[in-house]
Amino acid sequence: MAAKKKKKAAKKAAKKKAAKKPAKKAAKKVKSKRKPNAAFMKAVTPSAELAEVVGASAMPRTEITKRLWAYIRKNGLQDSQNRRNINADDKLKAVFKKGTVNMFEMTKLVAKHLS
């Protein structure tokens, strides 16, 4: 028991000494630009139904999502009461297979149209 108390006392004393020492200036880290995830940047080809909305050329998933949201905003398809819901027009109904889709469900449905 006495040995444990001595060890604890020694640790506390060491912590106090470390706390009293002036802090050394840390070397400034050079912040590197964040690299995009390769899986997101891989070009995928949209299906014919999705191509009517976002374009037929192969592009990354991130670009498809951006173009899809641009289409939704341009045509005023976000629900006015619940902004999370998207009211599909004829082109989007072909992709979603239903009239109203939650924005979180949208990415899952769009993924089925990518290859």
MODELLER restraints for C-alpha pairs under 7 A, 6 or more apart:
rsr = mdl.restraints
at = mdl.atoms
rsr.add(forms.Gaussian(group=physical.xy_distance, feature=features.Distance(at['CA:40:A'], at['CA:60:A']), mean=6.16, stdev=0.5))
rsr.add(forms.Gaussian(group=physical.xy_distance, feature=features.Distance(at['CA:40:A'], at['CA:61:A']), mean=5.82, stdev=0.5))
rsr.add(forms.Gaussian(group=physical.xy_distance, feature=features.Distance(at['CA:40:A'], at['CA:62:A']), mean=6.47, stdev=0.5))
rsr.add(forms.Gaussian(group=physical.xy_distance, feature=features.Distance(at['CA:41:A'], at['CA:60:A']), mean=4.89, stdev=0.5))
rsr.add(forms.Gaussian(group=physical.xy_distance, feature=features.Distance(at['CA:41:A'], at['CA:61:A']), mean=6.91, stdev=0.5))
rsr.add(forms.Gaussian(group=physical.xy_distance, feature=features.Distance(at['CA:42:A'], at['CA:60:A']), mean=5.35, stdev=0.5))
rsr.add(forms.Gaussian(group=physical.xy_distance, feature=features.Distance(at['CA:43:A'], at['CA:58:A']), mean=5.50, stdev=0.5))
rsr.add(forms.Gaussian(group=physical.xy_distance, feature=features.Distance(at['CA:43:A'], at['CA:59:A']), mean=4.41, stdev=0.5))
rsr.add(forms.Gaussian(group=physical.xy_distance, feature=features.Distance(at['CA:43:A'], at['CA:60:A']), mean=4.33, stdev=0.5))
rsr.add(forms.Gaussian(group=physical.xy_distance, feature=features.Distance(at['CA:44:A'], at['CA:58:A']), mean=5.20, stdev=0.5))
rsr.add(forms.Gaussian(group=physical.xy_distance, feature=features.Distance(at['CA:44:A'], at['CA:59:A']), mean=5.49, stdev=0.5))
rsr.add(forms.Gaussian(group=physical.xy_distance, feature=features.Distance(at['CA:44:A'], at['CA:60:A']), mean=5.87, stdev=0.5))
rsr.add(forms.Gaussian(group=physical.xy_distance, feature=features.Distance(at['CA:44:A'], at['CA:61:A']), mean=6.85, stdev=0.5))
rsr.add(forms.Gaussian(group=physical.xy_distance, feature=features.Distance(at['CA:44:A'], at['CA:114:A']), mean=6.12, stdev=0.5))
rsr.add(forms.Gaussian(group=physical.xy_distance, feature=features.Distance(at['CA:44:A'], at['CA:115:A']), mean=5.57, stdev=0.5))
rsr.add(forms.Gaussian(group=physical.xy_distance, feature=features.Distance(at['CA:45:A'], at['CA:57:A']), mean=6.63, stdev=0.5))
rsr.add(forms.Gaussian(group=physical.xy_distance, feature=features.Distance(at['CA:45:A'], at['CA:58:A']), mean=4.43, stdev=0.5))
rsr.add(forms.Gaussian(group=physical.xy_distance, feature=features.Distance(at['CA:45:A'], at['CA:59:A']), mean=6.68, stdev=0.5))
rsr.add(forms.Gaussian(group=physical.xy_distance, feature=features.Distance(at['CA:45:A'], at['CA:114:A']), mean=5.67, stdev=0.5))
rsr.add(forms.Gaussian(group=physical.xy_distance, feature=features.Distance(at['CA:45:A'], at['CA:115:A']), mean=5.32, stdev=0.5))
rsr.add(forms.Gaussian(group=physical.xy_distance, feature=features.Distance(at['CA:46:A'], at['CA:56:A']), mean=6.43, stdev=0.5))
rsr.add(forms.Gaussian(group=physical.xy_distance, feature=features.Distance(at['CA:46:A'], at['CA:58:A']), mean=6.95, stdev=0.5))
rsr.add(forms.Gaussian(group=physical.xy_distance, feature=features.Distance(at['CA:46:A'], at['CA:113:A']), mean=5.80, stdev=0.5))
rsr.add(forms.Gaussian(group=physical.xy_distance, feature=features.Distance(at['CA:46:A'], at['CA:114:A']), mean=4.73, stdev=0.5))
rsr.add(forms.Gaussian(group=physical.xy_distance, feature=features.Distance(at['CA:46:A'], at['CA:115:A']), mean=6.56, stdev=0.5))
rsr.add(forms.Gaussian(group=physical.xy_distance, feature=features.Distance(at['CA:47:A'], at['CA:113:A']), mean=5.08, stdev=0.5))
rsr.add(forms.Gaussian(group=physical.xy_distance, feature=features.Distance(at['CA:47:A'], at['CA:114:A']), mean=6.10, stdev=0.5))
rsr.add(forms.Gaussian(group=physical.xy_distance, feature=features.Distance(at['CA:49:A'], at['CA:94:A']), mean=6.06, stdev=0.5))
rsr.add(forms.Gaussian(group=physical.xy_distance, feature=features.Distance(at['CA:49:A'], at['CA:95:A']), mean=5.90, stdev=0.5))
rsr.add(forms.Gaussian(group=physical.xy_distance, feature=features.Distance(at['CA:50:A'], at['CA:95:A']), mean=6.08, stdev=0.5))
rsr.add(forms.Gaussian(group=physical.xy_distance, feature=features.Distance(at['CA:50:A'], at['CA:113:A']), mean=6.66, stdev=0.5))
rsr.add(forms.Gaussian(group=physical.xy_distance, feature=features.Distance(at['CA:53:A'], at['CA:68:A']), mean=6.83, stdev=0.5))
rsr.add(forms.Gaussian(group=physical.xy_distance, feature=features.Distance(at['CA:53:A'], at['CA:91:A']), mean=6.84, stdev=0.5))
rsr.add(forms.Gaussian(group=physical.xy_distance, feature=features.Distance(at['CA:54:A'], at['CA:64:A']), mean=6.34, stdev=0.5))
rsr.add(forms.Gaussian(group=physical.xy_distance, feature=features.Distance(at['CA:54:A'], at['CA:67:A']), mean=5.54, stdev=0.5))
rsr.add(forms.Gaussian(group=physical.xy_distance, feature=features.Distance(at['CA:54:A'], at['CA:68:A']), mean=6.05, stdev=0.5))
rsr.add(forms.Gaussian(group=physical.xy_distance, feature=features.Distance(at['CA:72:A'], at['CA:78:A']), mean=6.64, stdev=0.5))
rsr.add(forms.Gaussian(group=physical.xy_distance, feature=features.Distance(at['CA:77:A'], at['CA:86:A']), mean=5.64, stdev=0.5))
rsr.add(forms.Gaussian(group=physical.xy_distance, feature=features.Distance(at['CA:77:A'], at['CA:87:A']), mean=5.15, stdev=0.5))
rsr.add(forms.Gaussian(group=physical.xy_distance, feature=features.Distance(at['CA:77:A'], at['CA:88:A']), mean=6.50, stdev=0.5))
rsr.add(forms.Gaussian(group=physical.xy_distance, feature=features.Distance(at['CA:78:A'], at['CA:85:A']), mean=6.02, stdev=0.5))
rsr.add(forms.Gaussian(group=physical.xy_distance, feature=features.Distance(at['CA:78:A'], at['CA:86:A']), mean=4.56, stdev=0.5))
rsr.add(forms.Gaussian(group=physical.xy_distance, feature=features.Distance(at['CA:78:A'], at['CA:87:A']), mean=6.04, stdev=0.5))
rsr.add(forms.Gaussian(group=physical.xy_distance, feature=features.Distance(at['CA:79:A'], at['CA:85:A']), mean=5.47, stdev=0.5))
rsr.add(forms.Gaussian(group=physical.xy_distance, feature=features.Distance(at['CA:79:A'], at['CA:86:A']), mean=5.72, stdev=0.5))
rsr.add(forms.Gaussian(group=physical.xy_distance, feature=features.Distance(at['CA:79:A'], at['CA:87:A']), mean=6.16, stdev=0.5))
rsr.add(forms.Gaussian(group=physical.xy_distance, feature=features.Distance(at['CA:84:A'], at['CA:102:A']), mean=5.75, stdev=0.5))
rsr.add(forms.Gaussian(group=physical.xy_distance, feature=features.Distance(at['CA:84:A'], at['CA:103:A']), mean=5.38, stdev=0.5))
rsr.add(forms.Gaussian(group=physical.xy_distance, feature=features.Distance(at['CA:85:A'], at['CA:100:A']), mean=6.49, stdev=0.5))
rsr.add(forms.Gaussian(group=physical.xy_distance, feature=features.Distance(at['CA:85:A'], at['CA:101:A']), mean=5.57, stdev=0.5))
rsr.add(forms.Gaussian(group=physical.xy_distance, feature=features.Distance(at['CA:85:A'], at['CA:102:A']), mean=4.46, stdev=0.5))
rsr.add(forms.Gaussian(group=physical.xy_distance, feature=features.Distance(at['CA:85:A'], at['CA:103:A']), mean=5.79, stdev=0.5))
rsr.add(forms.Gaussian(group=physical.xy_distance, feature=features.Distance(at['CA:86:A'], at['CA:100:A']), mean=5.58, stdev=0.5))
rsr.add(forms.Gaussian(group=physical.xy_distance, feature=features.Distance(at['CA:86:A'], at['CA:101:A']), mean=5.25, stdev=0.5))
rsr.add(forms.Gaussian(group=physical.xy_distance, feature=features.Distance(at['CA:86:A'], at['CA:102:A']), mean=6.21, stdev=0.5))
rsr.add(forms.Gaussian(group=physical.xy_distance, feature=features.Distance(at['CA:86:A'], at['CA:103:A']), mean=6.59, stdev=0.5))
rsr.add(forms.Gaussian(group=physical.xy_distance, feature=features.Distance(at['CA:87:A'], at['CA:99:A']), mean=5.92, stdev=0.5))
rsr.add(forms.Gaussian(group=physical.xy_distance, feature=features.Distance(at['CA:87:A'], at['CA:100:A']), mean=4.63, stdev=0.5))
rsr.add(forms.Gaussian(group=physical.xy_distance, feature=features.Distance(at['CA:87:A'], at['CA:101:A']), mean=6.69, stdev=0.5))
rsr.add(forms.Gaussian(group=physical.xy_distance, feature=features.Distance(at['CA:88:A'], at['CA:99:A']), mean=5.15, stdev=0.5))
rsr.add(forms.Gaussian(group=physical.xy_distance, feature=features.Distance(at['CA:88:A'], at['CA:100:A']), mean=5.89, stdev=0.5))
rsr.add(forms.Gaussian(group=physical.xy_distance, feature=features.Distance(at['CA:93:A'], at['CA:99:A']), mean=6.09, stdev=0.5))
rsr.add(forms.Gaussian(group=physical.xy_distance, feature=features.Distance(at['CA:95:A'], at['CA:110:A']), mean=6.93, stdev=0.5))
rsr.add(forms.Gaussian(group=physical.xy_distance, feature=features.Distance(at['CA:96:A'], at['CA:109:A']), mean=6.01, stdev=0.5))
